[in-house]
Amino acid sequence: MDNKEKLLNELEKYEEERIIVNKKANRMTIIAVLLIIGAVLLFFLEPIIGMILLLIGMGVLIFGQAPKRKFAQSIKTNVIKDIVKAELGDTATYDMNSHVDIAEIISLNMLKRPDRQAGEDLITGVYENVHYQMSDLVFQERQVRSNGKTTTVTYVTYFKGKALIFDYPGDINKTLKVFENGGLSWGNKLVKIETESIEFNKKFKVYASSKEDGFYILTPQLILKMLELEKMHRGTIYYAFENGKLYVLINDNSNSLEINVNKKFDIKFAQNIINDIILAPAIIKEFGLDKQKYQK
């Protein structure tokens, strides 16, 4: 039995419970919506009663969704953790409440500093002598709007996706930054370079500590692999070689290892979970971080 079948068998044990939890949550949602509609209708006739109904409706809505969140967390605790070990080895770790170091990601100057941030689903491990970590991250910008009488504060998400950090043993003291559709400026510290690939140049902007450093890292094979990874994910993607590490930031509005209680736990669901888990080792292999160049 392979790991996909093992995961599917484990998930199938929870399928009946998933259906029950989902049905209960849906019933509570219907009740909450009816209460909120009633509150709106009553608000102009009996404002106090309308407000009370509105508060009750909101409470029912929040309370009714809580079992779905609790159920999803139990799947991560009881199933995902074991599959991470099965796919990545006994040295791999999984913590659904932790994430990669946000300060380290910000220090790359590839994304603007967030006003509010969050992260989850940290996976760490070692593959072919390359230490890696990956997690979901969300960065938000604070926006203030005023019409002279009232001021409204909102938080707009500008990065939601995966952050991966690869710490290879080789001492490559060179910097390369590749970004798609915008990015921050590095002034005179890095030089802009173009490759022989027209497709790559249209898709990405490339900066390096020098042209020689840039082309030492950015080989034709790596260019192809970067393009392939970009095509696998919607949104934008950023690459950075700096301080002996490779950083990959995938801004695709995704939530890795998401346990969607509204969807059936079938083979497609299981495969998506495994694809999220094995992403880091796959990049190590495809990008050649296990080769001598990054190992010496």
C-alpha distance (Angstrom), angle and dihedral (degrees) to the residues before:
residue distance angle dihedral
M1 . . .
D2 3.83 . .
N3 3.79 124.3 .
K4 3.81 93.6 -99.4
E5 3.81 91.3 56.9
K6 3.79 90.2 43.9
L7 3.80 91.1 52.6
L8 3.80 91.7 46.0
N9 3.82 91.1 50.9
E10 3.79 90.5 49.8
L11 3.80 92.3 48.5
E12 3.81 91.8 47.9
K13 3.79 88.4 61.7
Y14 3.80 87.5 63.2
E15 3.83 97.4 41.3
E16 3.81 95.5 93.6
E17 3.80 90.8 47.7
R18 3.83 89.9 47.4
I19 3.81 90.8 55.9
I20 3.81 92.4 49.2
V21 3.81 93.9 46.9
N22 3.79 91.4 47.1
K23 3.81 93.7 49.8
K24 3.80 92.3 49.6
A25 3.80 91.4 48.8
N26 3.81 91.5 49.1
R27 3.80 91.4 51.6
M28 3.78 90.6 50.9
T29 3.80 89.8 49.0
I30 3.82 91.2 53.6
I31 3.81 90.7 49.8
A32 3.82 90.7 48.4
V33 3.81 92.3 50.1
L34 3.80 91.6 49.8
L35 3.81 90.8 50.1
I36 3.81 91.6 49.2
I37 3.82 91.7 48.4
G38 3.81 89.3 49.4
A39 3.79 89.9 49.2
V40 3.80 91.6 53.6
L41 3.81 92.3 48.7
L42 3.80 92.5 48.2
F43 3.77 96.5 41.9
F44 3.83 95.6 86.1
L45 3.82 93.3 44.5
E46 3.80 101.5 36.9
P47 3.82 108.3 12.1
I48 3.81 95.1 -178.8
I49 3.81 94.1 49.9
G50 3.80 89.7 43.7
M51 3.79 91.4 52.8
I52 3.81 91.5 48.1
L53 3.81 90.9 50.9
L54 3.80 90.4 48.3
L55 3.80 92.1 52.9
I56 3.80 91.1 46.8
G57 3.80 90.8 49.1
M58 3.80 92.5 50.7
G59 3.79 90.2 47.6
V60 3.80 92.2 50.9
L61 3.81 90.1 48.7
I62 3.81 93.2 52.0
F63 3.80 94.0 41.0
G64 3.81 91.8 46.9
Q65 3.81 93.5 55.6
A66 3.81 95.0 47.7
P67 3.86 95.1 84.4
K68 3.83 89.9 55.5
R69 3.80 91.1 54.6
K70 3.80 91.6 45.9
F71 3.81 91.2 49.0
A72 3.82 92.3 49.6
Q73 3.81 90.4 50.8
S74 3.80 90.9 51.0
I75 3.82 89.9 54.8
K76 3.81 90.4 52.7
T77 3.81 91.4 47.6
N78 3.79 97.4 44.9
V79 3.81 103.4 31.2
I80 3.82 115.7 15.7
K81 3.79 93.7 52.5
D82 3.82 91.5 56.2
I83 3.81 93.1 46.0
V84 3.82 90.6 51.8
K85 3.81 88.3 56.5
A86 3.80 92.0 45.2
E87 3.81 93.8 50.1
L88 3.80 100.7 36.3
G89 3.80 104.9 27.4
D90 3.78 136.8 -105.0
T91 3.82 93.2 -67.5
A92 3.81 91.8 61.1
T93 3.80 118.4 100.4
Y94 3.79 133.8 -158.9
D95 3.81 127.4 -162.9
M96 3.79 116.3 172.8
N97 3.82 91.5 -165.0
S98 3.82 98.4 51.4
H99 3.82 136.9 69.0
V100 3.80 144.0 -174.3
D101 3.80 118.8 -70.1
I102 3.80 104.8 -77.4
A103 3.81 92.6 -162.6
E104 3.81 89.0 58.6
I105 3.80 91.2 52.1
I106 3.81 92.3 47.9
S107 3.82 90.7 49.7
L108 3.82 89.2 66.1
N109 3.83 89.2 70.5
M110 3.78 90.5 -141.2
L111 3.79 93.8 115.0
K112 3.79 127.7 36.3
R113 3.77 117.4 -106.4
P114 3.82 109.6 -88.5
D115 3.78 124.0 -126.9
R116 3.78 88.8 -150.1
Q117 3.79 129.4 16.5
A118 3.78 141.2 176.3
G119 3.77 139.1 176.1
E120 3.79 143.7 -180.0
D121 3.81 146.5 169.5
L122 3.80 100.4 56.6
I123 3.80 115.1 -168.5
T124 3.81 121.1 -174.4
G125 3.78 130.5 -179.5
V126 3.79 149.3 129.4
Y127 3.79 126.0 -104.0
E128 3.81 124.0 176.7
N129 3.81 90.9 -14.8
V130 3.83 91.8 -53.3
H131 3.80 116.4 120.2
Y132 3.78 113.8 -145.6
Q133 3.77 141.5 178.7
M134 3.78 131.1 -174.6
S135 3.76 137.7 176.1
D136 3.77 144.2 153.4
L137 3.80 117.4 -87.4
V138 3.80 133.9 -171.3
F139 3.81 122.1 -163.9
Q140 3.79 121.6 -170.8
E141 3.80 134.3 -172.1
R142 3.81 121.9 -142.8
Q143 3.79 112.8 -127.1
V144 3.79 124.1 -171.1
R145 3.79 121.9 -161.8
S146 3.79 125.7 -175.0
N147 3.80 132.1 -178.8
G148 3.79 93.7 -171.3
K149 3.80 94.0 -94.1
T150 3.78 105.3 50.0
T151 3.78 134.1 25.2
T152 3.78 122.4 -146.4
V153 3.80 123.8 -162.8
T154 3.81 119.6 -161.7
Y155 3.80 134.3 169.7
V156 3.79 115.6 -135.4
T157 3.80 119.9 -160.2
Y158 3.80 113.4 -130.9
F159 3.81 99.0 164.4
K160 3.78 125.7 37.1
G161 3.76 118.8 155.0
K162 3.78 144.6 61.6
A163 3.79 131.0 -25.5
L164 3.81 117.6 -164.3
I165 3.81 127.0 -174.2
F166 3.82 122.3 -167.7
D167 3.81 119.1 -168.1
Y168 3.80 106.2 -165.0
P169 3.84 119.3 -172.4
G170 3.81 97.0 -126.6
D171 3.80 118.1 101.9
I172 3.81 102.7 -127.0
N173 3.79 104.4 163.9
K174 3.79 94.9 -168.0
T175 3.80 134.6 107.5
L176 3.79 126.6 -137.6
K177 3.79 126.0 169.1
V178 3.77 123.8 -174.2
F179 3.77 120.8 -178.3
E180 3.77 137.5 173.4
N181 3.81 126.1 -138.7
G182 3.76 100.8 -4.2
G183 3.76 136.5 -27.5
L184 3.76 140.3 170.9
S185 3.80 125.5 -60.6
W186 3.81 121.6 -112.6
G187 3.80 97.5 -163.8
N188 3.80 113.9 -146.6
K189 3.79 96.0 -22.6
L190 3.80 94.9 89.1
V191 3.79 133.0 32.9
K192 3.77 124.8 -134.3
I193 3.80 115.6 -120.6
E194 3.79 135.9 -177.8
T195 3.77 127.6 -148.4
E196 3.80 130.5 -141.7
S197 3.81 89.0 -107.1
I198 3.81 110.6 96.2
E199 3.81 90.6 -167.6
F200 3.80 91.6 52.8
N201 3.81 93.5 46.6
K202 3.81 90.9 51.9
K203 3.77 92.2 49.9
F204 3.82 102.2 39.0
K205 3.78 143.3 33.5
V206 3.79 115.1 -142.1
Y207 3.81 129.8 -155.3
A208 3.81 127.4 176.4
S209 3.79 141.4 173.9
S210 3.84 85.5 -107.0
K211 3.79 137.0 -15.4
E212 3.80 89.7 -105.0
D213 3.81 91.5 51.6
G214 3.78 91.4 46.6
F215 3.79 95.6 53.3
Y216 3.81 91.9 41.8
I217 3.80 87.7 64.2
L218 3.80 101.8 26.6
T219 3.79 100.7 65.9
P220 3.84 122.0 170.4
Q221 3.82 88.5 -105.4
L222 3.81 92.1 53.4
I223 3.81 90.9 47.6
L224 3.81 89.6 56.9
K225 3.81 92.1 48.2
M226 3.81 92.1 49.0
L227 3.78 90.3 51.8
E228 3.80 91.1 48.1
L229 3.80 92.6 51.6
E230 3.81 90.6 47.5
K231 3.80 91.1 53.5
M232 3.80 90.6 52.7
H233 3.80 92.4 60.5
R234 3.78 131.6 51.5
G235 3.77 118.1 -137.5
T236 3.80 123.1 33.7
I237 3.79 133.7 -39.0
Y238 3.80 134.0 -157.3
Y239 3.81 130.7 -163.3
A240 3.81 127.6 -167.0
F241 3.80 132.2 178.0
E242 3.79 106.5 -165.8
N243 3.81 137.7 142.7
G244 3.78 93.1 2.0
K245 3.81 94.0 -53.0
L246 3.78 138.4 101.2
Y247 3.79 117.3 -138.2
V248 3.79 122.9 -164.8
L249 3.81 119.2 -172.2
I250 3.80 116.3 -172.4
N251 3.80 112.9 -168.3
D252 3.80 100.5 -170.4
N253 3.83 102.5 131.5
S254 3.80 89.1 -110.3
N255 3.78 133.3 144.1
S256 3.79 109.4 -150.3
L257 3.80 119.2 -142.6
E258 3.79 89.7 12.8
I259 3.79 112.8 173.0
N260 3.79 103.2 -149.1
V261 3.80 105.9 -164.9
N262 3.81 89.6 -167.2
K263 3.82 92.2 65.7
K264 3.79 129.0 71.8
F265 3.79 116.6 -105.8
D266 3.80 95.9 -118.5
I267 3.81 135.9 146.2
K268 3.82 92.8 -84.7
F269 3.81 90.0 54.0
A270 3.81 90.6 49.0
Q271 3.82 92.3 49.2
N272 3.80 92.1 51.3
I273 3.81 90.1 53.0
I274 3.81 91.8 50.4
N275 3.82 91.9 46.8
D276 3.81 89.1 56.2
I277 3.81 91.6 48.5
I278 3.82 97.0 50.1
L279 3.82 97.2 42.4
A280 3.83 95.9 102.7
P281 3.83 97.2 50.2
A282 3.81 89.1 44.8
I283 3.82 90.7 55.7
I284 3.81 91.1 47.9
K285 3.79 90.3 54.5
E286 3.80 97.5 41.2
F287 3.82 95.2 43.7
G288 3.80 91.8 47.4
L289 3.80 96.6 -121.0
D290 3.81 86.7 144.5
K291 3.81 91.1 61.2
Q292 3.81 125.4 101.4
K293 3.81 92.6 -101.4
Y294 3.81 90.8 69.2
Q295 3.80 97.3 31.3
K296 3.80 103.9 56.1
